[in-house]
Amino acid sequence: MRTRYFVAAEKAFVDTTAPVICVVVGESGYYPIFTAQTVDTLNGGSLPESVLTAAGIGSMFGWNVPGAKDAVKYNG
């Protein structure tokens, strides 16, 4: 199973009405999540901001770019 990160939509700079997006490591794009749960709850705890930012970069620009490395190697 691939690693999933949940990111607040306003921090990911995506155009969606969903409050949260799901980013899957290795996949391009994102999935809108309509939920009342917080990002920290969905992620199973608070993740470093660098990991969430890297997940957004990887989903938009590819998982091999330098900006995505923190999300790919993070194993919390």
N, C-alpha and C positions, 0 to 999 in steps of 0.2 A: 504494500500500500504506500502510495506517495505521501510525502509530508504536506499537510495543509496548514495554511496560516489564515487567520481571520483578521482583517484590517478595517478600521473605521473608514468609510467611503470618503469622507471629506479629507482625510489625510492621504488618500491614494490618488486624489485628483482625477477621479473618474466621473463620468456623467451618468448617474443612476439615482433613482429615488430610494433605493435600499439604504438602510443605515450602515450595513456591514457588507463587505465583499469577502469571498473566499478565493484565495490564490493557492494553486496546487503547484508545487515545485516540479519543474520540467514541462509544464503546460503553459501555452500562451493564453492571455486573456484572464478573465475572472468570472466568478459566478455571484450574482447578487443574492444576498441573504436577507429575508424579511423576518426579523426576530426582535423580541424585546430584550434578549440577553445581551450582556456586554461583551465586548471583544475579549477582555480578560477571561471571562467565563468560558467562552467558546474555545479559546486557546488553552484552557486548562491552567491558567495562571498568567501573570504578567510576563510578556516577552520584551527583550531589549528593543528600543526604538530602531536601532540599526538593522535588526533582523526584519522588522515589519517594513521598513523602507526598502531594504534589499529585495524582499518578496515582491513589492510593487514594481521595482525596476526590472526584476527578472521576468515578470509576467508581461511587461510591455516591450522590453528591448531584447529579450533572450536571456537564457540562464548561463551563457558563457561569457557575458560581459562582466568586467571587474566590479561593477556596482551590485551585482547579484550574489557575490561570493558569500556574504554573511548569512544569507538565507539558505544557501545550499549546504554549507558546512555546519550550521547550528544544530546541535542535538540536545538542547535543553536539559 
